[in-house]
């Protein structure tokens, strides 16, 4: 049995991951900005943790020894690059990239001291390709992928392993009402046309199964596409030339 710390466990993917780890007998510490949202989760502990607040990271100490970190907290908005507010992009990085870094830095000393540990980071197919109007979101995930690949190299001598989790569209509710930023007299009205109708969704439970499987496998990969749609998209991206934009 492992001790697992999960960020962003109040709903969607994070909640499903917490449920699956607990179902398999692991000790689960679920975290969210508002721990009241975790009250009905059957887990060992529920903690308040806001990954954008450096002071809030002290909650990790109250989790005790952490064998597995699932860094899941994240947000998204849509915008053409020209319409992306720089301050909103900075906020997105603070949550999706810097926040993940803060929590990893909090658990790493203990993992290194014990000579074991798994760090699982919720990336996306958008961490390896760009699907407008999600350029800002993709930028945060591309940055996360670079940090985690470097981390995987750095911590390997200590017996630690890092994995990037790369699902495609998930029916978690996160894509139901994504905030938009548009210019006046929007010159990019075609962006987002068709919405989610063109996407093939997998369920949060499918993601959770893959995540817990990765945590339990002896030799997890650095990158783990989750679900057939993600596998197909990333294979197509890999096969496409790099000298021009990839359009799925």
Secondary structure as UniProt FT lines:
FT   STRAND          3..6
FT   HELIX           12..23
FT   TURN            24..25
FT   STRAND          27..32
FT   HELIX           35..38
FT   TURN            39..40
FT   STRAND          45..48
FT   TURN            51..52
FT   HELIX           54..58
FT   HELIX           59..62
FT   STRAND          68..71
FT   STRAND          77..79
FT   HELIX           81..83
FT   HELIX           86..93
FT   HELIX           94..98
FT   HELIX           99..114
FT   STRAND          117..122
FT   HELIX           125..127
FT   TURN            132..133
FT   HELIX           135..155
FT   HELIX           156..158
FT   STRAND          160..167
FT   TURN            174..176
FT   STRAND          179..181
FT   TURN            184..185
FT   TURN            187..194
FT   HELIX           195..198
FT   HELIX           204..216
FT   TURN            218..219
FT   STRAND          223..226
FT   HELIX           228..239
//
